[in-house]
Amino acid sequence: MVSAEGEGRLLEGAEAKQAIACVRAKYMVPGALAGIERAWGPIDDVCLVVTPERWRSWTGTLLEEAAVKELGDDYERAWLPDD
C-alpha cells in the first residue's frame, strides 16, 4: 500500500483531456486508445494532478493476519467479486 502527500490541482476541459491522454498512452496499447477515448471521453473530463512531497508505504500483512484470525477460512469469501 502507498500514500502520497503533496499539492493537488484539479484540471478541467482541454487541460484535463491532455493529461488523461498522456496517462492512457503510457499504460495502454496504442490500438486501444481510440476506442477508449470514444467510450470514456464523454465522461472522463476531470483530472486530479498531485505533486508528491512525501511518500509513505506499508504492508497489509498485519491487516490480513488480523482478518484471517477473526474470519478464518471465510476471509477469502468475504470479498465481493470484481465483476
C-alpha positions as CSV (number, residue, x, y, z in Angstrom):
1,M,0.0,0.0,0.0
2,V,1.2,3.5,-0.7
3,S,0.2,7.1,0.2
4,A,1.3,10.3,-1.4
5,E,1.1,13.7,0.2
6,G,1.5,17.0,-1.6
7,E,-0.1,19.7,-3.6
8,G,-3.1,18.9,-5.7
9,R,-4.6,20.6,-8.7
10,L,-7.9,20.0,-10.4
11,L,-7.7,20.1,-14.2
12,E,-10.8,20.5,-16.3
13,G,-11.6,20.9,-20.0
14,A,-8.8,20.7,-22.6
15,E,-6.0,20.7,-20.0
16,A,-7.6,17.6,-18.3
17,K,-8.2,15.9,-21.6
18,Q,-4.5,16.3,-22.5
19,A,-3.3,14.9,-19.1
20,I,-5.7,12.0,-19.4
21,A,-4.5,11.2,-22.9
22,C,-0.9,11.1,-21.6
23,V,-1.7,8.7,-18.9
24,R,-3.7,6.4,-21.2
25,A,-0.8,6.5,-23.8
26,K,1.6,5.4,-21.0
27,Y,-0.5,2.4,-19.8
28,M,-2.5,1.2,-22.8
29,V,-1.6,-0.4,-26.1
30,P,-1.8,2.1,-29.0
31,G,-4.5,0.1,-30.8
32,A,-6.9,0.6,-27.8
33,L,-6.6,4.3,-27.4
34,A,-9.2,5.5,-30.0
35,G,-11.8,3.1,-28.7
36,I,-11.2,4.0,-25.1
37,E,-11.5,7.7,-26.0
38,R,-14.8,7.1,-27.7
39,A,-16.1,5.0,-24.7
40,W,-14.7,7.1,-21.8
41,G,-14.1,10.5,-23.4
42,P,-17.6,12.0,-22.9
43,I,-17.5,11.4,-19.1
44,D,-13.7,11.5,-18.4
45,D,-13.2,15.2,-18.4
46,V,-11.7,16.0,-15.0
47,C,-8.2,15.1,-13.8
48,L,-6.5,15.5,-10.4
49,V,-2.8,16.1,-10.5
50,V,-0.8,15.5,-7.3
51,T,2.7,16.7,-6.9
52,P,4.1,14.4,-4.2
53,E,6.2,15.9,-1.4
54,R,6.1,12.9,0.8
55,W,5.6,9.2,0.2
56,R,4.6,6.5,2.7
57,S,4.4,2.8,2.1
58,W,3.4,-0.1,4.3
59,T,2.5,-3.7,4.0
60,G,-1.0,-5.0,4.5
61,T,0.3,-8.2,6.2
62,L,-0.8,-7.2,9.7
63,L,-4.3,-6.3,8.5
64,E,-4.7,-9.5,6.6
65,E,-3.4,-11.6,9.5
66,A,-5.9,-9.9,11.9
67,A,-8.8,-10.5,9.4
68,V,-7.8,-14.2,8.9
69,K,-7.7,-14.6,12.7
70,E,-11.2,-13.3,13.0
71,L,-12.8,-14.8,9.9
72,G,-10.7,-18.0,9.4
73,D,-11.4,-19.7,6.1
74,D,-14.2,-17.2,5.4
75,Y,-11.7,-14.4,4.8
76,E,-11.3,-15.2,1.0
77,R,-15.1,-15.5,0.7
78,A,-15.7,-12.1,2.4
79,W,-14.9,-10.1,-0.8
80,L,-17.3,-9.3,-3.5
81,P,-16.4,-10.4,-7.0
82,D,-14.6,-7.9,-9.3
83,D,-17.4,-8.0,-11.9
